[in-house]
Amino acid sequence: MQTKKESAFLKEVRESSGLASERILTSPADCASYAFDASFGTHLPDAVFQPRSKEEVASVLKLANKHRVPVYPRGQGTSLSGGPLPVHGGVVLDCSRWDGTLEIDADDMVAVVSPGVLTAAINEKAGELGLMYPPDPSSAHVSTIGGNLAENAGGPRG
């Protein structure tokens, strides 16, 4: 982060967001792989945060709003549209490591999942219960449900 405003934002994130220091990436080398997806552009973020809870996300978003820093949510980066690219600078919110919840209620036909859960894992779990998860993006074995929903990705199975 380069400006005083961005430095104040980063300092506040480090001090009060709840994010562990190893999940706050700021070096150009660490941020480089978040500068692109499977689409057209390359845009280096100022920082990358890797939340693992809704509390961490809420804290980062409140601070980003306070400091007027753009935030770009991201899954695994398999997007073909450029949606998760930080085209106006700011931070990437990498939700791919937030993968702790995958629960399916077969009676209610409802899945509760963390945004970093792989799309294929949802279908596998559903299959164990005699169900299926119908969307089938071509990247299902590497794409996350959070990224799929954010980018409206998916395709018909079959």
C-alpha positions in Angstrom: 0.0 0.0 0.0 1.4 3.3 -1.0 -0.6 6.3 0.2 -1.0 7.5 3.9 -4.6 6.5 3.7 -3.8 3.0 2.5 -1.1 2.7 5.1 -3.5 3.7 7.9 -6.0 1.2 6.5 -3.5 -1.6 6.5 -2.3 -0.8 10.0 -5.9 -0.9 11.2 -6.5 -4.2 9.5 -3.4 -5.7 11.1 -4.5 -4.4 14.6 -8.2 -5.0 14.7 -9.5 -7.3 12.0 -8.8 -10.6 13.6 -6.8 -11.8 10.6 -3.7 -13.7 11.4 -0.6 -11.9 10.1 0.2 -14.8 7.7 -3.2 -14.2 6.0 -2.4 -10.6 5.2 -0.3 -10.5 2.1 1.4 -7.2 1.0 4.6 -8.0 -0.9 4.5 -7.7 -4.7 5.6 -11.4 -4.9 2.8 -12.6 -2.7 0.2 -10.4 -4.5 1.3 -11.3 -8.0 -0.8 -14.4 -8.4 -3.9 -12.3 -7.5 -3.3 -9.9 -10.3 -5.0 -12.1 -12.9 -7.6 -14.8 -13.5 -8.4 -16.8 -16.6 -9.5 -13.6 -18.4 -7.9 -10.7 -20.1 -6.2 -8.4 -17.7 -3.5 -8.0 -15.1 -4.1 -5.7 -12.1 -1.8 -6.0 -9.1 -3.7 -5.6 -5.8 -2.2 -3.4 -3.0 -2.8 -6.3 -0.5 -4.5 -9.6 -0.2 -6.5 -10.7 2.8 -7.5 -14.4 3.4 -10.5 -14.4 5.8 -11.8 -17.6 7.4 -14.9 -16.2 9.1 -17.8 -13.8 8.6 -16.4 -11.8 11.5 -13.1 -11.3 9.7 -14.9 -10.3 6.5 -17.2 -7.9 8.3 -14.2 -6.3 10.0 -12.2 -5.9 6.8 -15.3 -4.5 4.9 -16.0 -1.9 7.7 -12.4 -0.7 7.6 -12.3 -0.6 3.8 -15.4 1.4 3.8 -14.1 3.8 6.5 -10.8 4.3 4.5 -12.6 4.1 1.1 -10.4 1.3 -0.2 -11.9 -0.9 -3.0 -12.4 -4.6 -2.1 -12.5 -7.5 -4.6 -13.9 -10.8 -3.3 -12.2 -13.8 -5.0 -12.5 -17.6 -5.0 -9.8 -19.7 -6.8 -9.4 -17.2 -9.7 -10.8 -19.5 -12.4 -13.1 -16.7 -13.6 -13.2 -16.0 -17.3 -14.8 -12.5 -16.8 -12.2 -10.5 -14.8 -14.7 -10.1 -12.0 -12.2 -10.6 -9.1 -9.5 -8.4 -10.6 -8.5 -5.2 -8.6 -8.9 -2.8 -11.6 -9.0 0.2 -9.3 -6.3 -0.9 -6.9 -7.3 -1.9 -3.4 -7.4 -5.3 -1.8 -8.4 -8.8 -2.9 -10.5 -10.7 -0.3 -9.3 -14.3 -1.0 -12.1 -16.5 0.3 -10.6 -19.8 -1.0 -9.1 -20.8 2.3 -12.4 -20.4 4.1 -13.6 -23.9 3.5 -14.6 -25.3 6.9 -18.4 -25.8 6.4 -20.1 -28.3 4.1 -23.4 -29.5 5.5 -26.3 -30.8 3.5 -29.8 -31.3 5.0 -31.3 -33.9 2.7 -34.9 -33.5 4.1 -34.9 -29.7 3.5 -32.6 -30.0 0.4 -30.5 -27.2 1.7 -26.7 -26.9 1.7 -24.8 -24.7 4.1 -21.3 -24.1 2.9 -18.3 -21.8 3.4 -17.4 -19.8 0.3 -14.1 -21.6 -0.2 -15.6 -25.1 -0.6 -14.9 -26.6 -4.0 -18.0 -26.9 -6.2 -17.2 -30.6 -6.9 -17.1 -31.3 -3.2 -20.7 -30.1 -2.8 -21.9 -32.5 -5.5 -19.9 -35.4 -4.0 -21.5 -34.7 -0.6 -24.9 -34.4 -2.1 -24.4 -37.7 -4.0 -23.7 -39.5 -0.7 -27.3 -38.5 0.3 -28.9 -39.5 -3.0 -28.9 -35.9 -4.3 -27.0 -33.9 -6.8 -25.8 -30.3 -7.1 -26.9 -29.4 -10.6 -24.6 -26.5 -11.7 -21.6 -27.9 -13.3 -19.0 -25.3 -14.3 -16.1 -26.7 -16.3 -13.8 -25.8 -13.5 -15.9 -27.6 -10.8 -12.9 -29.5 -9.4 -10.9 -26.3 -8.8 -13.6 -23.5 -8.5 -15.2 -22.5 -5.3 -18.9 -22.1 -4.6 -18.2 -18.5 -3.5 -16.6 -17.7 -6.8 -19.3 -19.5 -8.7 -22.0 -17.4 -7.0 -20.1 -14.2 -7.3 -19.6 -14.6 -11.0 -22.9 -16.4 -11.8 -20.8 -19.3 -13.1 -22.2 -22.7 -13.8 -23.5 -24.9 -16.5 -26.0 -27.6 -17.0 -24.9 -31.1 -15.9 -24.9 -33.7 -18.5 
